[in-house]
């Protein structure tokens, strides 16, 4: 929670204006708290204003599957099963 603001700003600053999307691979992640979920929704909104997209990578076997479903993050960012798929879109 204490790193959420820093993480959000670092991700936005590292995404060039001419990039089509920011792809975040959460495959190795085991836990997302409410602050992290809020960061993902906020990133999606901010990138959308720049005509960019947020894409998430999460395999179907991820322990985060239920969290992603409950929070309906797919309404803000598409979720792909592999990095290759997310990058090829």
C-alpha positions in Angstrom: 0.0 0.0 0.0 2.8 2.4 0.8 4.4 1.8 -2.6 1.2 2.2 -4.7 1.7 5.9 -5.6 5.3 5.4 -6.4 4.7 2.4 -8.5 1.9 4.1 -10.5 4.1 7.2 -11.2 7.1 5.1 -12.2 5.0 3.0 -14.6 3.4 6.1 -16.2 6.8 7.9 -16.5 8.4 4.9 -18.1 5.7 4.5 -20.8 6.6 6.7 -23.8 3.8 8.7 -25.4 4.2 6.8 -28.6 3.8 3.4 -27.1 0.5 1.6 -27.9 0.2 -0.1 -24.6 1.8 -0.9 -21.2 2.0 -4.6 -20.6 2.2 -5.7 -16.9 3.1 -9.3 -16.3 1.6 -10.4 -13.0 2.4 -14.1 -13.6 4.8 -14.3 -10.6 2.5 -12.3 -8.3 0.8 -14.2 -5.5 -1.2 -11.3 -3.9 -2.7 -8.0 -4.9 -4.2 -5.8 -2.2 -6.9 -3.1 -2.8 -4.2 -0.5 -3.4 -2.7 -2.5 -6.2 -6.1 -3.1 -7.8 -6.8 0.7 -7.6 -3.4 1.3 -9.3 -4.4 -0.9 -12.1 -7.7 0.8 -12.6 -6.1 4.2 -12.4 -3.3 3.3 -14.8 -6.0 2.1 -17.3 -7.8 5.4 -17.0 -4.7 7.5 -17.4 -3.3 5.5 -20.3 -6.7 5.7 -22.0 -6.5 9.5 -21.9 -3.2 9.2 -23.8 -4.9 6.8 -26.2 -2.9 3.9 -24.8 -3.9 0.6 -23.3 -3.1 -1.3 -20.2 -2.7 -5.0 -20.7 -2.2 -7.6 -18.0 -0.6 -11.0 -18.3 -1.8 -13.7 -16.0 -1.8 -17.5 -16.6 -5.1 -19.3 -16.0 -3.5 -21.2 -13.1 -2.7 -18.0 -11.2 -3.7 -17.7 -7.6 -4.9 -14.2 -8.5 -7.6 -15.5 -10.8 -10.4 -15.1 -8.3 -9.3 -11.6 -7.3 -9.2 -10.5 -11.0 -12.7 -11.9 -11.5 -14.2 -10.3 -8.4 -12.7 -6.9 -9.1 -13.7 -7.0 -12.7 -10.4 -5.6 -13.8 -11.0 -7.0 -17.3 -13.4 -4.0 -17.7 -10.4 -1.8 -17.5 -7.6 -3.9 -18.9 -7.6 -7.1 -21.0 -6.0 -10.1 -19.4 -3.8 -12.4 -21.5 -2.6 -15.8 -20.7 1.0 -15.2 -22.0 3.3 -12.3 -22.6 3.7 -13.2 -26.3 -0.1 -12.9 -26.8 -0.3 -9.6 -24.9 2.6 -8.1 -27.0 1.2 -9.3 -30.3 -2.2 -7.6 -29.9 
